[in-house]
Amino acid sequence: MIAGIKPLVRRPSLVWTIMGSHMERLGSLRVLAGAVAMYLSIPNFILFHTLLLFLLLQCVVSPLLGLDKIRLRDRIILDRYRVEGLAWIDKFNCCFCGFANGQSVFLAQKIAQVNSFGGQIAWWKKLIVAAVLLPCLPLLIVVHLIGISLIYNLLVAPILGMHRLSGRYVWLRLRREGYGERFPWLGWLAIRLFKYFSIQLDNALEQIESAWCPIRHLEQGAADVYPPHHKNFLEAGQTAELREILLTDGTVSPRKPRKF
């Protein structure tokens, strides 16, 4: 070895651990097609976050009903891009998962909060809520059709062998439970539609994140809230264990992908 020149040492990279492991198991074309399909949902999530979560639920519905504030920043936690060894595509994927899962956690908690509301609502507040809901419900349906029915159910899930959830089963379950029925018809319809979307979104994100970003968040503050499937994730330093799981099972989820 020439004096003064340090040998080149290759650091283990999670871009190979995550993306490369899936490519070895499924093939490059299938993995790239699945990734592109997932990225198509990004505008959908931005629209959902801005108009439905923030403006509708956080700025209109919650103050009118006097509900406790649920902070989005305690659910949307973007820190895993700082994990050592991540390439730029991995950093992007981890931020995407954090953004999407934070929305899902917030939606589930907010809808449960609204559904359990037992106070009286003044007539003028009902008029405001109705005026806002009427244009927002078609938007929610469009977001669901694009994000779940089209992108996840028809593109991502079949390409990568991920599990889908029957929409009929979810809707019948909500009807049996009488979800939202204490409210007037427009209110219960809105609550049930939001809950329906929440359950479908939880399923899709559990499947996607458990395969693509199965790394624990670096910092866990007292106010931070993570999706339930986060408990299945590995620590940032468990590169070898993660690669072995992705090469064999393909996910840290207990629901393993379909074999091709």
C-alpha positions in Angstrom: 0.0 0.0 0.0 1.4 3.4 -0.9 2.3 5.4 2.2 -0.1 8.3 3.0 -3.0 6.8 1.0 -5.9 5.3 3.0 -7.5 2.2 1.6 -11.0 2.6 0.2 -13.6 1.4 2.7 -17.1 0.8 1.5 -19.7 1.7 4.0 -22.9 -0.4 4.1 -25.6 1.4 2.3 -29.3 1.1 3.1 -30.1 1.9 -0.5 -28.8 -1.6 -1.4 -30.4 -3.1 1.7 -33.9 -1.8 0.8 -34.2 -1.2 -2.9 -31.6 -3.8 -4.0 -33.1 -6.5 -1.7 -36.5 -6.0 -3.3 -35.0 -6.1 -6.8 -33.3 -9.4 -6.0 -36.5 -10.9 -4.7 -39.0 -9.5 -7.3 -36.9 -8.2 -10.2 -35.9 -4.6 -11.1 -38.8 -3.9 -13.5 -41.5 -4.9 -10.9 -39.9 -2.9 -8.1 -39.4 0.2 -10.2 -42.9 0.1 -11.5 -44.3 -0.2 -8.0 -42.1 2.7 -6.8 -43.3 5.0 -9.7 -46.9 4.1 -8.9 -46.4 5.1 -5.3 -44.9 8.4 -6.3 -48.0 9.2 -8.3 -49.9 9.5 -5.1 -47.8 12.4 -3.8 -50.0 15.2 -5.3 -53.0 13.4 -3.8 -51.5 13.4 -0.3 -50.7 17.2 -0.6 -54.3 17.9 -1.7 -55.7 15.7 1.1 -53.4 17.4 3.7 -54.1 21.0 2.7 -57.9 21.0 2.0 -59.3 18.1 4.1 -57.1 17.6 7.1 -55.9 21.1 7.7 -58.6 23.5 6.4 -61.7 21.3 6.9 -61.0 19.2 10.1 -58.4 21.4 11.9 -59.6 24.9 11.0 -63.3 24.5 10.7 -64.8 21.4 12.2 -62.7 21.3 15.4 -63.2 24.9 16.5 -66.9 24.8 15.8 -67.4 21.6 17.8 -65.0 22.8 20.5 -62.8 19.7 20.1 -59.3 19.4 21.6 -56.5 20.3 19.2 -54.5 17.5 17.7 -51.2 18.8 16.4 -50.2 17.6 13.0 -46.5 18.1 13.7 -46.7 15.5 16.5 -47.9 12.9 13.9 -46.0 14.0 10.7 -42.5 13.2 11.9 -39.7 13.6 9.3 -36.4 12.4 10.9 -35.4 9.1 9.3 -33.7 10.9 6.4 -30.8 11.4 8.9 -30.1 7.7 9.2 -26.5 7.1 8.2 -26.0 5.3 4.9 -29.1 6.4 3.1 -28.9 7.5 -0.5 -31.0 10.4 -1.7 -33.8 8.1 -2.9 -34.0 6.4 0.5 -34.1 9.8 2.3 -37.0 10.8 0.0 -38.9 7.5 0.6 -38.6 7.9 4.4 -39.9 11.5 4.2 -42.8 10.3 2.0 -43.7 7.5 4.4 -43.4 9.9 7.4 -45.7 12.5 5.7 -48.3 10.0 4.6 -48.4 8.0 7.9 -48.6 11.1 9.9 -51.7 12.1 8.0 -53.2 8.7 8.5 -52.6 8.8 12.3 -54.1 12.3 12.5 -57.1 11.4 10.5 -57.9 8.3 12.6 -57.6 10.3 15.8 -59.6 13.3 14.6 -62.5 11.2 13.2 -62.7 9.2 16.5 -62.8 12.5 18.3 -65.6 13.8 16.2 -67.6 10.5 16.4 -67.4 10.6 20.2 -68.6 14.2 20.4 -71.7 14.3 22.5 -72.4 18.0 23.0 -75.1 20.2 21.4 -74.4 22.0 18.2 -76.0 25.4 17.6 -78.0 25.8 14.4 -75.7 28.3 12.9 -72.7 26.0 13.5 -74.6 23.3 11.7 -75.1 25.5 8.7 -71.4 26.4 8.5 -70.4 22.8 8.8 -72.9 21.7 6.2 -71.8 24.5 3.8 -68.2 23.3 4.1 -68.9 19.6 3.9 -71.0 19.7 0.8 -68.1 20.6 -1.5 -65.5 18.6 0.5 -67.2 15.2 0.4 -66.9 14.9 -3.4 -63.3 15.9 -3.0 -62.8 13.1 -0.4 -64.3 10.6 -2.8 -62.0 11.8 -5.6 -58.9 11.5 -3.3 -60.0 8.0 -2.3 -60.6 6.9 -5.9 -57.2 8.2 -7.0 -55.1 7.2 -4.0 -56.7 3.9 -2.9 -58.8 2.5 -5.7 -56.5 3.4 -8.6 -53.0 3.8 -7.3 -52.8 1.3 -4.5 -55.5 -1.3 -5.3 -54.9 -1.5 -9.1 -51.2 -0.6 -9.4 -49.1 -0.9 -6.3 -50.7 -3.9 -4.5 -50.8 -6.2 -7.6 -47.3 -5.3 -8.8 -45.6 -5.8 -5.4 -48.0 -8.6 -4.0 -49.3 -6.4 -1.2 -52.6 -7.0 0.6 -55.7 -5.1 -0.2 -58.8 -4.5 1.9 -62.3 -5.2 0.7 -64.2 -1.9 0.5 -67.5 -3.7 0.9 -66.3 -5.4 4.1 -65.2 -2.0 5.5 -68.5 -0.2 4.7 -70.6 -3.1 6.0 -68.6 -3.1 9.2 -69.2 0.6 9.8 -72.9 0.2 9.1 -73.2 -2.6 11.6 -71.4 -0.5 14.2 -73.7 2.4 13.5 -70.6 4.6 13.0 -71.6 8.3 13.1 -75.4 7.7 13.3 -75.9 10.1 16.2 -75.4 13.0 13.8 -77.9 14.3 11.1 -77.7 12.5 7.8 -75.0 14.8 6.3 -72.9 14.5 9.4 -73.0 10.7 9.7 -72.4 10.3 6.0 -69.3 12.5 6.2 -68.0 10.8 9.3 -68.5 7.3 7.8 -66.8 8.3 4.6 -63.8 9.7 6.4 -63.6 6.6 8.6 -63.9 4.4 5.5 -61.0 6.2 3.9 -59.0 6.1 7.1 -59.2 2.3 7.4 -58.3 1.8 3.7 -55.4 4.3 4.0 -54.1 2.6 7.2 -54.0 -0.7 5.4 -52.2 0.6 2.3 -49.6 2.5 4.3 -49.0 -0.4 6.7 -48.2 -2.6 3.7 -46.0 0.0 1.9 -44.0 1.4 4.8 -43.4 -2.1 6.3 -41.6 -3.0 3.1 -40.0 0.3 2.0 -39.2 2.3 5.1 -39.1 -0.3 8.0 -36.7 1.7 10.1 -37.7 3.2 13.5 -37.8 6.9 14.0 -34.7 8.3 15.5 -36.3 10.5 18.2 -39.4 9.6 20.1 -40.8 12.7 22.0 -43.4 12.4 24.6 -46.0 14.0 22.3 -45.1 12.1 19.2 -47.6 9.5 17.9 -46.7 6.8 15.4 -48.9 4.3 13.6 -49.3 0.9 15.3 -47.2 -0.9 12.7 -44.1 1.1 13.8 -43.6 -1.4 16.6 -42.5 -4.0 13.9 -39.7 -1.8 12.6 -36.0 -2.4 13.0 -33.4 0.0 14.5 -31.3 2.0 12.1 -28.2 0.0 12.8 -29.8 -3.4 12.0 -28.7 -3.4 8.4 -27.9 -7.1 8.1 -31.2 -8.1 9.8 -33.2 -5.8 7.6 -31.6 -7.1 4.4 -32.3 -10.7 5.4 -35.9 -10.0 6.1 -36.4 -8.1 2.8 -34.7 -10.9 0.8 -36.9 -13.6 2.3 -40.2 -12.2 3.7 -40.1 -8.9 1.8 -41.6 -7.0 4.7 -41.6 -6.6 8.5 -45.4 -6.8 8.4 -47.0 -10.0 9.8 -49.0 -10.0 6.5 -46.4 -11.3 4.0 -46.6 -10.4 0.3 -48.0 -12.7 -2.3 -45.4 -15.0 -3.9 -44.8 -14.6 -7.6 
